[in-house]
Amino acid sequence: MKITNTNISSLLNKKKPATQEEQVAKQAQKWVAQTFYGTLLKQLRNSPFKSELFSGGRGAEAFGPMVDANIIDHLGKGTGKHLVHAVTKAIMNNAAKKAEPAAPKGGAHVSTIA
């Protein structure tokens, strides 16, 4: 087998496709992290007790939200697994209920032969 750049890149980039549940869990993890840690960091940045000595100046004002986003992602990966699991389970159960065909209303279905 001749080794080329395309062969190497295709081997390196082969990933197992994520299942729907894995995708939902990843999104739920982001929601949980943003809800809890995002709110906390926003309050810390707007705190009346922050010191100008440690403020970081204009750079911190300009890039603070980007740093917060990275911190939120990092913290979200390490904590809140139970809540993420509960949110994922609720979303998947809701999706399964919507996917089921509805039973006909008014009793048994009667077909007519013409």
GUBA-667491 format. One record per atom (N, C-alpha, C): residue in one letter; atom name; x, y, z. Coordinates in Angstrom, 1 decimal. Example, Ala and Ser with C-alpha at 12.3 -4.5 7.8 and 13.67 -1.06 7.14 Angstrom:
REM residues 2
(torvo "A"; "N"; (13.2; -5.7; 7.8))
(torvo "A"; "CA"; (12.3; -4.5; 7.8))
(torvo "A"; "C"; (13.2; -3.3; 7.8))
(torvo "S"; "N"; (12.8; -2.2; 7.1))
(torvo "S"; "CA"; (13.7; -1.1; 7.1))
(torvo "S"; "C"; (12.9; 0.0; 7.9))
//
This chain:
REM residues 114
(torvo "M"; "N"; (0.9; -1.2; 0.0))
(torvo "M"; "CA"; (0.0; 0.0; 0.0))
(torvo "M"; "C"; (0.9; 1.2; 0.0))
(torvo "K"; "N"; (0.6; 2.1; -0.9))
(torvo "K"; "CA"; (1.4; 3.3; -1.0))
(torvo "K"; "C"; (0.8; 4.4; 0.0))
(torvo "I"; "N"; (1.7; 4.9; 0.8))
(torvo "I"; "CA"; (1.2; 5.9; 1.8))
(torvo "I"; "C"; (1.3; 7.3; 1.2))
(torvo "T"; "N"; (0.2; 8.0; 1.3))
(torvo "T"; "CA"; (0.1; 9.4; 0.8))
(torvo "T"; "C"; (-0.4; 10.2; 1.9))
(torvo "N"; "N"; (-0.4; 11.5; 1.7))
(torvo "N"; "CA"; (-0.9; 12.5; 2.7))
(torvo "N"; "C"; (-2.4; 12.3; 2.9))
(torvo "T"; "N"; (-3.2; 11.9; 1.8))
(torvo "T"; "CA"; (-4.6; 11.7; 2.0))
(torvo "T"; "C"; (-4.9; 10.5; 2.8))
(torvo "N"; "N"; (-4.1; 9.4; 2.6))
(torvo "N"; "CA"; (-4.3; 8.2; 3.3))
(torvo "N"; "C"; (-4.0; 8.5; 4.8))
(torvo "I"; "N"; (-3.0; 9.2; 5.1))
(torvo "I"; "CA"; (-2.6; 9.5; 6.5))
(torvo "I"; "C"; (-3.7; 10.3; 7.2))
(torvo "S"; "N"; (-4.1; 11.4; 6.5))
(torvo "S"; "CA"; (-5.2; 12.3; 7.1))
(torvo "S"; "C"; (-6.5; 11.5; 7.2))
(torvo "S"; "N"; (-6.8; 10.6; 6.3))
(torvo "S"; "CA"; (-8.1; 9.9; 6.4))
(torvo "S"; "C"; (-8.0; 9.0; 7.6))
(torvo "L"; "N"; (-6.9; 8.4; 7.8))
(torvo "L"; "CA"; (-6.7; 7.5; 9.0))
(torvo "L"; "C"; (-6.8; 8.2; 10.3))
(torvo "L"; "N"; (-6.1; 9.4; 10.3))
(torvo "L"; "CA"; (-6.1; 10.2; 11.6))
(torvo "L"; "C"; (-7.5; 10.8; 11.9))
(torvo "N"; "N"; (-8.2; 11.1; 10.9))
(torvo "N"; "CA"; (-9.5; 11.8; 11.1))
(torvo "N"; "C"; (-10.7; 10.8; 11.2))
(torvo "K"; "N"; (-10.4; 9.5; 11.2))
(torvo "K"; "CA"; (-11.5; 8.6; 11.3))
(torvo "K"; "C"; (-12.0; 8.6; 12.7))
(torvo "K"; "N"; (-13.3; 9.0; 12.9))
(torvo "K"; "CA"; (-13.9; 9.0; 14.2))
(torvo "K"; "C"; (-15.2; 8.3; 14.1))
(torvo "K"; "N"; (-15.6; 7.6; 15.1))
(torvo "K"; "CA"; (-16.9; 7.0; 15.2))
(torvo "K"; "C"; (-17.9; 8.0; 15.3))
(torvo "P"; "N"; (-18.9; 8.0; 14.4))
(torvo "P"; "CA"; (-20.0; 9.0; 14.4))
(torvo "P"; "C"; (-20.7; 9.0; 15.8))
(torvo "A"; "N"; (-21.0; 10.1; 16.3))
(torvo "A"; "CA"; (-21.7; 10.3; 17.6))
(torvo "A"; "C"; (-23.1; 9.9; 17.5))
(torvo "T"; "N"; (-23.6; 9.1; 18.5))
(torvo "T"; "CA"; (-25.0; 8.8; 18.5))
(torvo "T"; "C"; (-25.8; 10.0; 18.8))
(torvo "Q"; "N"; (-27.1; 9.9; 18.6))
(torvo "Q"; "CA"; (-28.0; 11.0; 19.0))
(torvo "Q"; "C"; (-27.9; 11.3; 20.5))
(torvo "E"; "N"; (-27.9; 10.3; 21.3))
(torvo "E"; "CA"; (-27.8; 10.5; 22.7))
(torvo "E"; "C"; (-26.5; 11.2; 23.1))
(torvo "E"; "N"; (-25.4; 10.8; 22.5))
(torvo "E"; "CA"; (-24.1; 11.5; 22.8))
(torvo "E"; "C"; (-24.2; 13.0; 22.4))
(torvo "Q"; "N"; (-24.8; 13.3; 21.3))
(torvo "Q"; "CA"; (-25.0; 14.7; 20.9))
(torvo "Q"; "C"; (-25.9; 15.5; 21.8))
(torvo "V"; "N"; (-26.9; 14.8; 22.3))
(torvo "V"; "CA"; (-27.8; 15.5; 23.2))
(torvo "V"; "C"; (-27.1; 15.7; 24.6))
(torvo "A"; "N"; (-26.3; 14.7; 25.0))
(torvo "A"; "CA"; (-25.6; 14.9; 26.2))
(torvo "A"; "C"; (-24.6; 16.0; 26.2))
(torvo "K"; "N"; (-23.9; 16.1; 25.0))
(torvo "K"; "CA"; (-22.9; 17.2; 24.9))
(torvo "K"; "C"; (-23.6; 18.6; 24.9))
(torvo "Q"; "N"; (-24.7; 18.7; 24.3))
(torvo "Q"; "CA"; (-25.5; 19.9; 24.3))
(torvo "Q"; "C"; (-26.0; 20.2; 25.7))
(torvo "A"; "N"; (-26.5; 19.2; 26.4))
(torvo "A"; "CA"; (-27.0; 19.4; 27.8))
(torvo "A"; "C"; (-25.9; 19.8; 28.7))
(torvo "Q"; "N"; (-24.7; 19.3; 28.5))
(torvo "Q"; "CA"; (-23.5; 19.7; 29.3))
(torvo "Q"; "C"; (-23.2; 21.2; 29.1))
(torvo "K"; "N"; (-23.3; 21.6; 27.9))
(torvo "K"; "CA"; (-23.1; 23.1; 27.6))
(torvo "K"; "C"; (-24.2; 23.9; 28.3))
(torvo "W"; "N"; (-25.5; 23.5; 28.2))
(torvo "W"; "CA"; (-26.5; 24.2; 28.8))
(torvo "W"; "C"; (-26.4; 24.3; 30.4))
(torvo "V"; "N"; (-26.0; 23.2; 31.0))
(torvo "V"; "CA"; (-25.8; 23.2; 32.4))
(torvo "V"; "C"; (-24.7; 24.1; 32.8))
(torvo "A"; "N"; (-23.6; 24.0; 32.1))
(torvo "A"; "CA"; (-22.4; 24.8; 32.4))
(torvo "A"; "C"; (-22.7; 26.3; 32.2))
(torvo "Q"; "N"; (-23.3; 26.6; 31.1))
(torvo "Q"; "CA"; (-23.7; 28.0; 30.9))
(torvo "Q"; "C"; (-24.6; 28.6; 31.9))
(torvo "T"; "N"; (-25.6; 27.7; 32.3))
(torvo "T"; "CA"; (-26.6; 28.2; 33.2))
(torvo "T"; "C"; (-26.0; 28.5; 34.6))
(torvo "F"; "N"; (-25.2; 27.6; 35.1))
(torvo "F"; "CA"; (-24.6; 27.8; 36.4))
(torvo "F"; "C"; (-23.3; 28.6; 36.5))
(torvo "Y"; "N"; (-22.3; 28.1; 35.7))
(torvo "Y"; "CA"; (-21.0; 28.8; 35.8))
(torvo "Y"; "C"; (-21.0; 30.1; 35.0))
(torvo "G"; "N"; (-21.8; 30.2; 33.9))
(torvo "G"; "CA"; (-21.9; 31.5; 33.2))
(torvo "G"; "C"; (-22.4; 32.6; 34.0))
(torvo "T"; "N"; (-23.5; 32.3; 34.8))
(torvo "T"; "CA"; (-24.1; 33.3; 35.6))
(torvo "T"; "C"; (-23.2; 33.7; 36.7))
(torvo "L"; "N"; (-22.5; 32.7; 37.3))
(torvo "L"; "CA"; (-21.6; 33.0; 38.4))
(torvo "L"; "C"; (-20.4; 33.9; 38.0))
(torvo "L"; "N"; (-19.8; 33.6; 36.8))
(torvo "L"; "CA"; (-18.7; 34.4; 36.3))
(torvo "L"; "C"; (-19.1; 35.8; 35.9))
(torvo "K"; "N"; (-20.3; 35.9; 35.4))
(torvo "K"; "CA"; (-20.9; 37.2; 35.0))
(torvo "K"; "C"; (-21.1; 38.1; 36.3))
(torvo "Q"; "N"; (-21.6; 37.5; 37.3))
(torvo "Q"; "CA"; (-21.7; 38.2; 38.6))
(torvo "Q"; "C"; (-20.4; 38.6; 39.2))
(torvo "L"; "N"; (-19.4; 37.7; 39.1))
(torvo "L"; "CA"; (-18.1; 38.1; 39.6))
(torvo "L"; "C"; (-17.4; 39.2; 38.8))
(torvo "R"; "N"; (-17.6; 39.3; 37.5))
(torvo "R"; "CA"; (-17.1; 40.4; 36.7))
(torvo "R"; "C"; (-17.8; 41.7; 37.0))
(torvo "N"; "N"; (-19.0; 41.7; 37.4))
(torvo "N"; "CA"; (-19.8; 42.9; 37.7))
(torvo "N"; "C"; (-19.8; 43.2; 39.2))
(torvo "S"; "N"; (-19.0; 42.5; 40.0))
(torvo "S"; "CA"; (-19.1; 42.7; 41.4))
(torvo "S"; "C"; (-18.6; 44.1; 41.8))
(torvo "P"; "N"; (-19.3; 44.7; 42.8))
(torvo "P"; "CA"; (-18.9; 46.0; 43.3))
(torvo "P"; "C"; (-17.6; 45.9; 44.2))
(torvo "F"; "N"; (-17.2; 44.7; 44.5))
(torvo "F"; "CA"; (-16.1; 44.6; 45.4))
(torvo "F"; "C"; (-14.8; 44.3; 44.6))
(torvo "K"; "N"; (-14.8; 44.3; 43.3))
(torvo "K"; "CA"; (-13.6; 44.0; 42.6))
(torvo "K"; "C"; (-12.6; 45.1; 42.7))
(torvo "S"; "N"; (-11.3; 44.8; 42.7))
(torvo "S"; "CA"; (-10.3; 45.8; 42.9))
(torvo "S"; "C"; (-9.7; 46.2; 41.6))
(torvo "E"; "N"; (-9.3; 47.5; 41.5))
(torvo "E"; "CA"; (-8.7; 48.0; 40.3))
(torvo "E"; "C"; (-7.2; 47.4; 40.2))
(torvo "L"; "N"; (-6.7; 47.0; 41.3))
(torvo "L"; "CA"; (-5.4; 46.5; 41.4))
(torvo "L"; "C"; (-5.3; 45.2; 40.6))
(torvo "F"; "N"; (-6.3; 44.4; 40.6))
(torvo "F"; "CA"; (-6.4; 43.1; 39.9))
(torvo "F"; "C"; (-7.3; 43.1; 38.7))
(torvo "S"; "N"; (-7.7; 44.2; 38.2))
(torvo "S"; "CA"; (-8.8; 44.3; 37.2))
(torvo "S"; "C"; (-8.3; 43.7; 35.9))
(torvo "G"; "N"; (-7.1; 44.0; 35.5))
(torvo "G"; "CA"; (-6.7; 43.5; 34.1))
(torvo "G"; "C"; (-6.8; 44.6; 33.1))
(torvo "G"; "N"; (-7.5; 45.7; 33.4))
(torvo "G"; "CA"; (-7.6; 46.8; 32.5))
(torvo "G"; "C"; (-8.5; 46.6; 31.3))
(torvo "R"; "N"; (-8.2; 47.3; 30.2))
(torvo "R"; "CA"; (-9.0; 47.2; 29.0))
(torvo "R"; "C"; (-9.0; 45.9; 28.4))
(torvo "G"; "N"; (-7.8; 45.2; 28.5))
(torvo "G"; "CA"; (-7.7; 43.9; 27.9))
(torvo "G"; "C"; (-8.7; 42.9; 28.5))
(torvo "A"; "N"; (-8.8; 43.0; 29.9))
(torvo "A"; "CA"; (-9.7; 42.1; 30.6))
(torvo "A"; "C"; (-11.2; 42.4; 30.2))
(torvo "E"; "N"; (-11.5; 43.7; 30.0))
(torvo "E"; "CA"; (-12.8; 44.1; 29.6))
(torvo "E"; "C"; (-13.1; 43.6; 28.2))
(torvo "A"; "N"; (-12.1; 43.6; 27.3))
(torvo "A"; "CA"; (-12.3; 43.2; 25.9))
(torvo "A"; "C"; (-12.4; 41.7; 25.7))
(torvo "F"; "N"; (-11.5; 41.0; 26.4))
(torvo "F"; "CA"; (-11.4; 39.5; 26.2))
(torvo "F"; "C"; (-11.9; 38.7; 27.4))
(torvo "G"; "N"; (-12.5; 39.4; 28.4))
(torvo "G"; "CA"; (-13.1; 38.7; 29.6))
(torvo "G"; "C"; (-14.1; 37.7; 29.2))
(torvo "P"; "N"; (-15.1; 38.0; 28.3))
(torvo "P"; "CA"; (-16.1; 37.1; 28.0))
(torvo "P"; "C"; (-15.6; 35.8; 27.2))
(torvo "M"; "N"; (-14.5; 36.0; 26.5))
(torvo "M"; "CA"; (-13.9; 34.9; 25.8))
(torvo "M"; "C"; (-13.2; 33.9; 26.8))
(torvo "V"; "N"; (-12.5; 34.5; 27.7))
(torvo "V"; "CA"; (-11.9; 33.7; 28.8))
(torvo "V"; "C"; (-13.0; 33.0; 29.6))
(torvo "D"; "N"; (-14.0; 33.7; 29.9))
(torvo "D"; "CA"; (-15.1; 33.1; 30.7))
(torvo "D"; "C"; (-15.7; 31.9; 29.9))
(torvo "A"; "N"; (-15.9; 32.0; 28.6))
(torvo "A"; "CA"; (-16.4; 30.9; 27.8))
(torvo "A"; "C"; (-15.5; 29.7; 27.9))
(torvo "N"; "N"; (-14.2; 29.9; 27.9))
(torvo "N"; "CA"; (-13.3; 28.7; 28.0))
(torvo "N"; "C"; (-13.3; 28.1; 29.4))
(torvo "I"; "N"; (-13.4; 29.0; 30.4))
(torvo "I"; "CA"; (-13.5; 28.5; 31.8))
(torvo "I"; "C"; (-14.8; 27.7; 32.0))
(torvo "I"; "N"; (-15.9; 28.2; 31.4))
(torvo "I"; "CA"; (-17.2; 27.6; 31.5))
(torvo "I"; "C"; (-17.2; 26.2; 30.9))
(torvo "D"; "N"; (-16.6; 26.1; 29.7))
(torvo "D"; "CA"; (-16.5; 24.8; 29.0))
(torvo "D"; "C"; (-15.6; 23.8; 29.8))
(torvo "H"; "N"; (-14.5; 24.3; 30.4))
(torvo "H"; "CA"; (-13.7; 23.4; 31.2))
(torvo "H"; "C"; (-14.3; 22.9; 32.4))
(torvo "L"; "N"; (-15.0; 23.9; 33.1))
(torvo "L"; "CA"; (-15.7; 23.5; 34.4))
(torvo "L"; "C"; (-16.9; 22.5; 34.1))
(torvo "G"; "N"; (-17.5; 22.8; 33.0))
(torvo "G"; "CA"; (-18.7; 22.0; 32.6))
(torvo "G"; "C"; (-18.4; 20.5; 32.3))
(torvo "K"; "N"; (-17.2; 20.3; 31.9))
(torvo "K"; "CA"; (-16.7; 18.9; 31.5))
(torvo "K"; "C"; (-16.5; 18.1; 32.8))
(torvo "G"; "N"; (-16.1; 18.8; 33.9))
(torvo "G"; "CA"; (-15.7; 18.1; 35.1))
(torvo "G"; "C"; (-16.8; 17.9; 36.1))
(torvo "T"; "N"; (-17.9; 18.6; 36.0))
(torvo "T"; "CA"; (-18.9; 18.6; 37.1))
(torvo "T"; "C"; (-20.3; 18.5; 36.5))
(torvo "G"; "N"; (-21.2; 18.2; 37.4))
(torvo "G"; "CA"; (-22.6; 18.2; 37.0))
(torvo "G"; "C"; (-23.1; 17.0; 36.2))
(torvo "K"; "N"; (-22.4; 15.9; 36.3))
(torvo "K"; "CA"; (-22.7; 14.7; 35.5))
(torvo "K"; "C"; (-24.1; 14.2; 35.8))
(torvo "H"; "N"; (-24.5; 14.3; 37.0))
(torvo "H"; "CA"; (-25.9; 13.8; 37.3))
(torvo "H"; "C"; (-27.0; 14.7; 36.7))
(torvo "L"; "N"; (-26.8; 16.0; 36.7))
(torvo "L"; "CA"; (-27.8; 16.9; 36.2))
(torvo "L"; "C"; (-27.8; 16.7; 34.6))
(torvo "V"; "N"; (-26.6; 16.6; 34.0))
(torvo "V"; "CA"; (-26.5; 16.4; 32.6))
(torvo "V"; "C"; (-27.2; 15.1; 32.2))
(torvo "H"; "N"; (-27.0; 14.1; 33.0))
(torvo "H"; "CA"; (-27.6; 12.8; 32.7))
(torvo "H"; "C"; (-29.2; 12.9; 32.8))
(torvo "A"; "N"; (-29.6; 13.6; 33.8))
(torvo "A"; "CA"; (-31.1; 13.8; 33.9))
(torvo "A"; "C"; (-31.7; 14.6; 32.8))
(torvo "V"; "N"; (-31.0; 15.7; 32.4))
(torvo "V"; "CA"; (-31.5; 16.5; 31.3))
(torvo "V"; "C"; (-31.5; 15.7; 30.0))
(torvo "T"; "N"; (-30.4; 14.9; 29.7))
(torvo "T"; "CA"; (-30.3; 14.1; 28.5))
(torvo "T"; "C"; (-31.5; 13.1; 28.5))
(torvo "K"; "N"; (-31.7; 12.4; 29.6))
(torvo "K"; "CA"; (-32.7; 11.4; 29.7))
(torvo "K"; "C"; (-34.1; 12.0; 29.5))
(torvo "A"; "N"; (-34.4; 13.2; 30.0))
(torvo "A"; "CA"; (-35.7; 13.8; 29.8))
(torvo "A"; "C"; (-35.9; 14.2; 28.3))
(torvo "I"; "N"; (-34.8; 14.7; 27.7))
(torvo "I"; "CA"; (-34.9; 15.1; 26.3))
(torvo "I"; "C"; (-35.1; 13.8; 25.4))
(torvo "M"; "N"; (-34.4; 12.8; 25.7))
(torvo "M"; "CA"; (-34.5; 11.6; 24.9))
(torvo "M"; "C"; (-35.9; 10.9; 25.1))
(torvo "N"; "N"; (-36.4; 10.9; 26.3))
(torvo "N"; "CA"; (-37.8; 10.4; 26.6))
(torvo "N"; "C"; (-38.8; 11.2; 25.8))
(torvo "N"; "N"; (-38.7; 12.5; 25.9))
(torvo "N"; "CA"; (-39.6; 13.4; 25.2))
(torvo "N"; "C"; (-39.6; 13.2; 23.7))
(torvo "A"; "N"; (-38.4; 13.0; 23.1))
(torvo "A"; "CA"; (-38.3; 12.7; 21.7))
(torvo "A"; "C"; (-38.9; 11.4; 21.3))
(torvo "A"; "N"; (-38.7; 10.4; 22.2))
(torvo "A"; "CA"; (-39.3; 9.1; 21.9))
(torvo "A"; "C"; (-40.8; 9.1; 21.9))
(torvo "K"; "N"; (-41.4; 9.9; 22.9))
(torvo "K"; "CA"; (-42.8; 10.0; 22.9))
(torvo "K"; "C"; (-43.4; 10.7; 21.7))
(torvo "K"; "N"; (-42.6; 11.7; 21.2))
(torvo "K"; "CA"; (-43.1; 12.3; 19.9))
(torvo "K"; "C"; (-43.0; 11.5; 18.7))
(torvo "A"; "N"; (-42.0; 10.5; 18.7))
(torvo "A"; "CA"; (-41.8; 9.7; 17.6))
(torvo "A"; "C"; (-42.8; 8.5; 17.5))
(torvo "E"; "N"; (-43.4; 8.2; 18.6))
(torvo "E"; "CA"; (-44.4; 7.1; 18.6))
(torvo "E"; "C"; (-45.6; 7.5; 17.9))
(torvo "P"; "N"; (-46.2; 6.6; 17.1))
(torvo "P"; "CA"; (-47.4; 6.9; 16.4))
(torvo "P"; "C"; (-48.6; 7.0; 17.4))
(torvo "A"; "N"; (-49.4; 8.0; 17.2))
(torvo "A"; "CA"; (-50.5; 8.2; 18.1))
(torvo "A"; "C"; (-51.6; 7.2; 17.9))
(torvo "A"; "N"; (-52.2; 6.7; 19.0))
(torvo "A"; "CA"; (-53.3; 5.7; 18.9))
(torvo "A"; "C"; (-54.5; 6.4; 18.4))
(torvo "P"; "N"; (-55.3; 5.8; 17.5))
(torvo "P"; "CA"; (-56.5; 6.5; 17.0))
(torvo "P"; "C"; (-57.5; 6.8; 18.2))
(torvo "K"; "N"; (-58.1; 7.9; 18.1))
(torvo "K"; "CA"; (-59.1; 8.3; 19.1))
(torvo "K"; "C"; (-60.4; 7.7; 18.8))
(torvo "G"; "N"; (-61.2; 7.4; 19.8))
(torvo "G"; "CA"; (-62.5; 7.0; 19.6))
(torvo "G"; "C"; (-62.6; 5.5; 19.5))
(torvo "G"; "N"; (-61.7; 4.7; 20.1))
(torvo "G"; "CA"; (-61.8; 3.3; 20.1))
(torvo "G"; "C"; (-61.1; 2.6; 19.0))
(torvo "A"; "N"; (-61.5; 1.4; 18.6))
(torvo "A"; "CA"; (-60.8; 0.6; 17.6))
(torvo "A"; "C"; (-61.0; 1.2; 16.2))
(torvo "H"; "N"; (-60.0; 0.9; 15.4))
(torvo "H"; "CA"; (-60.0; 1.4; 14.1))
(torvo "H"; "C"; (-60.8; 0.4; 13.2))
(torvo "V"; "N"; (-61.7; 0.9; 12.5))
(torvo "V"; "CA"; (-62.5; 0.0; 11.6))
(torvo "V"; "C"; (-62.2; 0.4; 10.2))
(torvo "S"; "N"; (-61.8; -0.6; 9.4))
(torvo "S"; "CA"; (-61.5; -0.4; 8.0))
(torvo "S"; "C"; (-62.7; -0.7; 7.2))
(torvo "T"; "N"; (-62.9; 0.0; 6.1))
(torvo "T"; "CA"; (-64.1; -0.3; 5.2))
(torvo "T"; "C"; (-63.5; -0.9; 3.9))
(torvo "I"; "N"; (-64.3; -1.9; 3.4))
(torvo "I"; "CA"; (-63.9; -2.5; 2.2))
(torvo "I"; "C"; (-64.9; -2.0; 1.1))
(torvo "A"; "N"; (-64.3; -1.5; 0.1))
(torvo "A"; "CA"; (-65.2; -0.9; -1.0))
(torvo "A"; "C"; (-65.5; -1.9; -2.1))
//
